Amino acid sequence: MGTLTIRIDDELEKDLGQLAKALHRTKSDLARDMLRKRVAVERFRELKRQALPLAEAAGYLTDEDVFRDIS
């Protein structure tokens, strides 16, 4: 397992501490989960960016186009 050290401002430190206390979790646990979710979102956005030209070339311009073909 790796280690990451970051600096955060006092307000964020306070907010994170309050959230951790309310959820009965550690600040590290919350930060790990938040980073994990953010990385997943960025991966999804990159995959979407790569797939979009292919989808458009196949005639999928809207969500309705996709739903029409999978329904």
PyMOL CGO cylinders between C-alpha atoms (Angstrom):
from pymol import cmd
from pymol.cgo import CYLINDER

trace = [
    CYLINDER, 0.00, 0.00, 0.00, 1.28, 3.46, -0.87, 0.3, 1, 1, 1, 1, 1, 1,
    CYLINDER, 1.28, 3.46, -0.87, 1.24, 6.62, 1.17, 0.3, 1, 1, 1, 1, 1, 1,
    CYLINDER, 1.24, 6.62, 1.17, 0.09, 10.07, 0.08, 0.3, 1, 1, 1, 1, 1, 1,
    CYLINDER, 0.09, 10.07, 0.08, 0.63, 13.23, 2.08, 0.3, 1, 1, 1, 1, 1, 1,
    CYLINDER, 0.63, 13.23, 2.08, -1.36, 16.32, 1.14, 0.3, 1, 1, 1, 1, 1, 1,
    CYLINDER, -1.36, 16.32, 1.14, -1.81, 19.76, 2.60, 0.3, 1, 1, 1, 1, 1, 1,
    CYLINDER, -1.81, 19.76, 2.60, -5.33, 21.09, 3.02, 0.3, 1, 1, 1, 1, 1, 1,
    CYLINDER, -5.33, 21.09, 3.02, -6.55, 24.41, 4.34, 0.3, 1, 1, 1, 1, 1, 1,
    CYLINDER, -6.55, 24.41, 4.34, -7.95, 24.75, 7.84, 0.3, 1, 1, 1, 1, 1, 1,
    CYLINDER, -7.95, 24.75, 7.84, -11.57, 24.94, 6.70, 0.3, 1, 1, 1, 1, 1, 1,
    CYLINDER, -11.57, 24.94, 6.70, -11.32, 21.72, 4.69, 0.3, 1, 1, 1, 1, 1, 1,
    CYLINDER, -11.32, 21.72, 4.69, -9.56, 20.03, 7.60, 0.3, 1, 1, 1, 1, 1, 1,
    CYLINDER, -9.56, 20.03, 7.60, -12.41, 21.05, 9.90, 0.3, 1, 1, 1, 1, 1, 1,
    CYLINDER, -12.41, 21.05, 9.90, -15.09, 19.92, 7.44, 0.3, 1, 1, 1, 1, 1, 1,
    CYLINDER, -15.09, 19.92, 7.44, -13.38, 16.59, 6.84, 0.3, 1, 1, 1, 1, 1, 1,
    CYLINDER, -13.38, 16.59, 6.84, -12.99, 16.03, 10.57, 0.3, 1, 1, 1, 1, 1, 1,
    CYLINDER, -12.99, 16.03, 10.57, -16.65, 16.76, 11.21, 0.3, 1, 1, 1, 1, 1, 1,
    CYLINDER, -16.65, 16.76, 11.21, -17.76, 14.47, 8.41, 0.3, 1, 1, 1, 1, 1, 1,
    CYLINDER, -17.76, 14.47, 8.41, -15.50, 11.68, 9.62, 0.3, 1, 1, 1, 1, 1, 1,
    CYLINDER, -15.50, 11.68, 9.62, -16.84, 12.01, 13.14, 0.3, 1, 1, 1, 1, 1, 1,
    CYLINDER, -16.84, 12.01, 13.14, -20.46, 12.02, 11.95, 0.3, 1, 1, 1, 1, 1, 1,
    CYLINDER, -20.46, 12.02, 11.95, -19.92, 8.92, 9.82, 0.3, 1, 1, 1, 1, 1, 1,
    CYLINDER, -19.92, 8.92, 9.82, -17.74, 7.15, 12.43, 0.3, 1, 1, 1, 1, 1, 1,
    CYLINDER, -17.74, 7.15, 12.43, -14.90, 6.81, 9.94, 0.3, 1, 1, 1, 1, 1, 1,
    CYLINDER, -14.90, 6.81, 9.94, -11.35, 8.06, 9.79, 0.3, 1, 1, 1, 1, 1, 1,
    CYLINDER, -11.35, 8.06, 9.79, -10.37, 11.05, 7.69, 0.3, 1, 1, 1, 1, 1, 1,
    CYLINDER, -10.37, 11.05, 7.69, -8.00, 8.79, 5.77, 0.3, 1, 1, 1, 1, 1, 1,
    CYLINDER, -8.00, 8.79, 5.77, -10.80, 6.36, 5.00, 0.3, 1, 1, 1, 1, 1, 1,
    CYLINDER, -10.80, 6.36, 5.00, -13.03, 9.17, 3.71, 0.3, 1, 1, 1, 1, 1, 1,
    CYLINDER, -13.03, 9.17, 3.71, -10.21, 10.68, 1.64, 0.3, 1, 1, 1, 1, 1, 1,
    CYLINDER, -10.21, 10.68, 1.64, -9.42, 7.26, 0.12, 0.3, 1, 1, 1, 1, 1, 1,
    CYLINDER, -9.42, 7.26, 0.12, -13.06, 6.73, -0.85, 0.3, 1, 1, 1, 1, 1, 1,
    CYLINDER, -13.06, 6.73, -0.85, -13.35, 10.22, -2.29, 0.3, 1, 1, 1, 1, 1, 1,
    CYLINDER, -13.35, 10.22, -2.29, -10.17, 9.80, -4.34, 0.3, 1, 1, 1, 1, 1, 1,
    CYLINDER, -10.17, 9.80, -4.34, -11.28, 6.37, -5.54, 0.3, 1, 1, 1, 1, 1, 1,
    CYLINDER, -11.28, 6.37, -5.54, -14.61, 7.80, -6.74, 0.3, 1, 1, 1, 1, 1, 1,
    CYLINDER, -14.61, 7.80, -6.74, -12.93, 10.75, -8.44, 0.3, 1, 1, 1, 1, 1, 1,
    CYLINDER, -12.93, 10.75, -8.44, -10.49, 8.47, -10.26, 0.3, 1, 1, 1, 1, 1, 1,
    CYLINDER, -10.49, 8.47, -10.26, -13.42, 6.32, -11.44, 0.3, 1, 1, 1, 1, 1, 1,
    CYLINDER, -13.42, 6.32, -11.44, -15.26, 9.41, -12.73, 0.3, 1, 1, 1, 1, 1, 1,
    CYLINDER, -15.26, 9.41, -12.73, -12.18, 10.60, -14.63, 0.3, 1, 1, 1, 1, 1, 1,
    CYLINDER, -12.18, 10.60, -14.63, -11.66, 7.13, -16.15, 0.3, 1, 1, 1, 1, 1, 1,
    CYLINDER, -11.66, 7.13, -16.15, -15.30, 7.10, -17.26, 0.3, 1, 1, 1, 1, 1, 1,
    CYLINDER, -15.30, 7.10, -17.26, -14.97, 10.56, -18.81, 0.3, 1, 1, 1, 1, 1, 1,
    CYLINDER, -14.97, 10.56, -18.81, -11.88, 9.48, -20.73, 0.3, 1, 1, 1, 1, 1, 1,
    CYLINDER, -11.88, 9.48, -20.73, -13.58, 6.34, -22.02, 0.3, 1, 1, 1, 1, 1, 1,
    CYLINDER, -13.58, 6.34, -22.02, -16.60, 8.42, -23.04, 0.3, 1, 1, 1, 1, 1, 1,
    CYLINDER, -16.60, 8.42, -23.04, -14.34, 10.89, -24.83, 0.3, 1, 1, 1, 1, 1, 1,
    CYLINDER, -14.34, 10.89, -24.83, -12.71, 8.03, -26.75, 0.3, 1, 1, 1, 1, 1, 1,
    CYLINDER, -12.71, 8.03, -26.75, -16.01, 6.31, -27.58, 0.3, 1, 1, 1, 1, 1, 1,
    CYLINDER, -16.01, 6.31, -27.58, -17.97, 9.38, -28.62, 0.3, 1, 1, 1, 1, 1, 1,
    CYLINDER, -17.97, 9.38, -28.62, -16.56, 9.69, -32.17, 0.3, 1, 1, 1, 1, 1, 1,
    CYLINDER, -16.56, 9.69, -32.17, -17.22, 5.99, -32.75, 0.3, 1, 1, 1, 1, 1, 1,
    CYLINDER, -17.22, 5.99, -32.75, -20.78, 6.26, -31.45, 0.3, 1, 1, 1, 1, 1, 1,
    CYLINDER, -20.78, 6.26, -31.45, -21.48, 9.33, -33.56, 0.3, 1, 1, 1, 1, 1, 1,
    CYLINDER, -21.48, 9.33, -33.56, -20.11, 7.58, -36.65, 0.3, 1, 1, 1, 1, 1, 1,
    CYLINDER, -20.11, 7.58, -36.65, -22.52, 4.71, -35.95, 0.3, 1, 1, 1, 1, 1, 1,
    CYLINDER, -22.52, 4.71, -35.95, -25.44, 7.13, -35.71, 0.3, 1, 1, 1, 1, 1, 1,
    CYLINDER, -25.44, 7.13, -35.71, -25.74, 7.36, -31.93, 0.3, 1, 1, 1, 1, 1, 1,
    CYLINDER, -25.74, 7.36, -31.93, -26.16, 11.06, -31.31, 0.3, 1, 1, 1, 1, 1, 1,
    CYLINDER, -26.16, 11.06, -31.31, -28.50, 11.07, -28.31, 0.3, 1, 1, 1, 1, 1, 1,
    CYLINDER, -28.50, 11.07, -28.31, -29.46, 8.84, -25.38, 0.3, 1, 1, 1, 1, 1, 1,
    CYLINDER, -29.46, 8.84, -25.38, -32.70, 8.12, -27.20, 0.3, 1, 1, 1, 1, 1, 1,
    CYLINDER, -32.70, 8.12, -27.20, -30.73, 6.63, -30.11, 0.3, 1, 1, 1, 1, 1, 1,
    CYLINDER, -30.73, 6.63, -30.11, -29.09, 4.18, -27.75, 0.3, 1, 1, 1, 1, 1, 1,
    CYLINDER, -29.09, 4.18, -27.75, -32.30, 3.32, -25.92, 0.3, 1, 1, 1, 1, 1, 1,
    CYLINDER, -32.30, 3.32, -25.92, -34.09, 2.76, -29.23, 0.3, 1, 1, 1, 1, 1, 1,
    CYLINDER, -34.09, 2.76, -29.23, -31.61, 0.07, -30.21, 0.3, 1, 1, 1, 1, 1, 1,
    CYLINDER, -31.61, 0.07, -30.21, -31.28, -1.68, -26.88, 0.3, 1, 1, 1, 1, 1, 1,
    CYLINDER, -31.28, -1.68, -26.88, -34.97, -1.72, -25.94, 0.3, 1, 1, 1, 1, 1, 1,
]
cmd.load_cgo(trace, "trace")
